[in-house]
Amino acid sequence: MKSTEEIYIKRCIQLSKNGLGTTYPNPLVGSVIVYNDSIIGEGWHRKSGESHAEVNAINSVKDKTLLSKSTIYVSLEPCSHFGKTPPCCDLIIANKIPNVVIGTIDPFAKVSGSGIKKLLEAGKNVTVGILEDECNELNKRFFTFHNKKRPYIILKWAESQDGFIAPISKEKKEPVWITNEFSRQLVHKWRSEEQAILVGTQTVLDDNPTLTVRDWTGTNPIRIVLDQNNKIPKESHIFDNQARTLSILKDNINFNNTIAAQIAKYLYNNDVQSVIVEGGRKTLQTFIDADFWDEARIFKGPISFNEGVKAPNIKIRNTQKQQILTDELILFFNHD
């Protein structure tokens, strides 16, 4: 049976997920305020530069006199520094909320532990580490960025029944669909959730993709393209005005050495917290061979090509499988 604290932190996690894809570079955070075993206020962080979860939760409480007898729950340590908004700790203290329950500590150097310290010094009852693993998983992108100094890396591709990601030849410069429309819609949802999407030169030359969110409602990711010799035509879709595009050229990294770590460092230096690597095979295999990835999401469609571009070679481990009508979705996690 879950404890009362776990139930309310679980609600914080649910609320925070409403901000997935819109809070970058900030983390996902949810907050609820409880008085006499009833939620009297709740909120989540919606967008960078806007009010944090604790602020929205406090503002949603109709009877502010109850705050001095309440408990505020928050999935991530409240901030203690001035950024684009004032410190949430100060607001909690100013509203005389006596009890604070926190899911996990913020790894960001300007916050890490200092928010908890400030609340304790103000005489608050502070509890830390409720559903900690779930709260850490919630902000796997933010935590990876700050702890490992690189973005959270997701590999994604679709392959045929006989293990090819593309036919040997095609008539038009556009993708050849292996999966059904529902799988493609899911991919667009994923794009709306991540900060960036990355492809290699050949993918742009062969498919002329837009790399945007079209079958889902959400923000277009930053488009990252590897273009060693700057040969992608400027009229390509990736250079339209639908989304920001970054080209990684030979001036940015050394293409003669292992490039996965270099790409990750380049993206980190450009404040990219998460990236979906969508191809092609050479680009995907580069990250696999360097063991520089966190998740792989692989669709297997019902069609066969008999010959073509072979799918990347990846070691199967920690897998989950789902069926999407005619397609099978296989999820890999690169951790124990």
Stockholm file with secondary structure:
# STOCKHOLM 1.0

chainA/1-336         MKSTEEIYIKRCIQLSKNGLGTTYPNPLVGSVIVYNDSIIGEGWHRKSGESHAEVNAINSVKDKTLLSKSTIYVSLEPCSHFGKTPPCCDLIIANKIPNVVIGTIDPFAKVSGSGIKKLLEAGKNVTVGILEDECNELNKRFFTFHNKKRPYIILKWAESQDGFIAPISKEKKEPVWITNEFSRQLVHKWRSEEQAILVGTQTVLDDNPTLTVRDWTGTNPIRIVLDQNNKIPKESHIFDNQARTLSILKDNINFNNTIAAQIAKYLYNNDVQSVIVEGGRKTLQTFIDADFWDEARIFKGPISFNEGVKAPNIKIRNTQKQQILTDELILFFNHD
#=GR chainA/1-336 SS CCCHHHHHHHHHHHHHGGGTTTSTTSCCCEEEEEETTEEEEEEECCSTTSCCHHHHHHHHCSCGGGGGGCEEEEEECCCCSCSSSCCHHHHHHHTTCCEEEEEECCCSTTTTTHHHHHHHHTTCEEEECTTHHHHHHHTHHHHHHHHHSSCEEEEEEEECTTSEEEESCCSSSSCCCCSCHHHHHHHHHHHHHSSEEEECHHHHHHHCCCCSCCSSSSCCCEEEEECTTCCSCTTSGGGSTTSCEEEECTTTSCTTSCCHHHHHHHHHHTTCCEEEEEECHHHHHHHHHTTCCSEEEEEECSCCCSSEEECCCCCCCSEEEEEETTEEEEEEESCC
#=GC SS_cons         CCCHHHHHHHHHHHHHGGGTTTSTTSCCCEEEEEETTEEEEEEECCSTTSCCHHHHHHHHCSCGGGGGGCEEEEEECCCCSCSSSCCHHHHHHHTTCCEEEEEECCCSTTTTTHHHHHHHHTTCEEEECTTHHHHHHHTHHHHHHHHHSSCEEEEEEEECTTSEEEESCCSSSSCCCCSCHHHHHHHHHHHHHSSEEEECHHHHHHHCCCCSCCSSSSCCCEEEEECTTCCSCTTSGGGSTTSCEEEECTTTSCTTSCCHHHHHHHHHHTTCCEEEEEECHHHHHHHHHTTCCSEEEEEECSCCCSSEEECCCCCCCSEEEEEETTEEEEEEESCC
//
